[in-house]
Amino acid sequence: MLNIRLAKDPDREAIWKIFHEVVAAGETYPIDPEISREDAFAYWFQIGAHAFVAEQNGPSATLRRGKRIVGIYTLHPNQSGGGGHVANAAFMVPASARGQGIGRSMGEHCLKEARRLGFRAMQFNFVVSTNESAVKLWQTLGMKIVGTLPGAFRHPKKEMSMFT
């Protein structure tokens, strides 16, 4: 069973482990793969952010009581002032937990939380097109692609050109 809850201080090690694994791969986020733990936490827990963890029962528990963190997300205003009613979020699932519906559960949870918190819209600023599972997920949850920037992401393995 998956439980999604607000992150707490004892979760920081598990959050860092997932964040570092995903970002260091350099394939899905336009974040420096060499980002420091301090800078990662400044991003994840920025002012106005609501950070969540998805946990489930498991033998390799990251937390006491047999729970392990299998996904993380952060929800915050996309802009300030006149754009503060539009939410933005970032989601990460470690490779060992992918393909189990965790991203979908977090996405659904996030949309409900955003509404509960008074946001009137959700905007993802930079979903990498080669992250096909994320693109498909957001589309099935009602998101629309409103623009693309060919060549805007330097993928470490796939050649991308703004001229193709």
N, C-alpha and C positions, 0 to 999 in steps of 0.2 A: 504494500500500500504506500502511495506517495503522499507525503505531507509537505505543503508549502507554507512557510512561515517567515516572519521578519527575521533577518539575520541578527545575531547577538555577538558580542565580543569573543566568546569562545569559538565561534565559527570562522574567525579570521584565517586561521591556518589552512582550513579546508578551502576557503574562498581563494586564497592566494594560490594554492596548489592547482585548482581548476583554471583560474585566470591565467597563471603562468603557462600551463600546458597548452591552452588554446591560443594565447597570443604568441608564444614562442614559435609555434608552427608557422605563423606568418601567412596563413591561407584564408582567413575569414574576417579579420579585423584590421582596419587601418591604424593600428596602434604599434608603436615601436616594439619589436620583439625583444628588445633589450631593456624594456621598461623596468624601473626599480620597483620593489615591493611598496615603498613609500608613495611613489607616484601612481602606482596601480590603485592603491587604497584611496588616494586623493580623487582619482577618477570615479571609482566605484561608489564611494561614500560622499560624493560632492554635496555641497549645500543644497538642500531641498530634495535629496535623493531618498528613496525608500528601497533598501536592499533586502532581497529575499533569498532563501535557500530552499531547495527541494531535497527532502530527505526520505529515505526508505529503510526498512529493516534489511539488514544484511550481515553476512559473516565478517566482513572486513570493516567493522564499524569505525567511522571517523569520529563519531561522538559516543559518549557513554550511552548505556541502555540499548545497545545493538542497532543504533541508527547510523546511517552513513549519508553524507551529502553527495547527491548525484547530479545537481544542477544549481545554477545561481542566476539571478537576474537583478538588475537595478532599474528603477523607474524614477524619472525626474522630469521637470519641465524642460521642453526642448529649447525654449528661449525665455527671456525675462520680459517684464513689462507686458506690452500688448500681445505677446506670444506665449505668455506664461500659462495659458489655458490648454496648450497643446503639449501632450506628453511625448517623451522619448524613452526608449528602454534598450538595454543590452542583455543578451542571454548567452550563457555558456553551459555546455554539457561536456564532461570529459569523454574521450574516445571510448572508454570502457563502459559507458552507460548510454551510448547513442543507439537509436533504433528501437527504443522502448516506450516512446510516447512522452518522454519527460519534457521535451521542448514544447510539444503541443499543450501539455498540462500547464506548463509555466506561462505560455502565451495566453491561454484562456484565463488563467488566474490574473495575469497582468492587465488584461483588458477590463476585467471586473474591478480590480483595484483602482485602475485609472479612473473609471467612472465613479467609484465610491469616493475617491479623493477630489472629485470635481473637475477633472480634465474633460474637455469637450471633443478632443481629437487625439489621434496617435500618429506620429510621424517618425519613420525610420530614415535617418539621413544618409546612411551608407551601408546598404546590404550588398555584399560582393556577389556578382552574378554567378560566379562559379560555385558559390555555396548554394547549390541547387535545392537541397533539402530545406534550407531556411526560406528561400524565395517561394517554394511551393507551400510551405507551412503558412507563411503570412498571407498568401493569396487565398488559401482555404479558410483563413480566419477573417477574410473580408478586406484585406489590404489591396490597394491598387498600385501598380508601378506608374508613377507620374513623370518619370524621366530617367534617362540613363546617361552615363558619362563613360563612353568607350575609352579604354586605356587609362582610366583614373586610378586603378589599383594595380600595384606591381606585385603580381603573384609570384612566389618563389619557384614554382614549377611549370606554370602554364604561361606561354607567351600570349600577351594581349596587346593589341594595337588599336589605336584610335582610328586607324584608317581601314579597318576591316568591317 
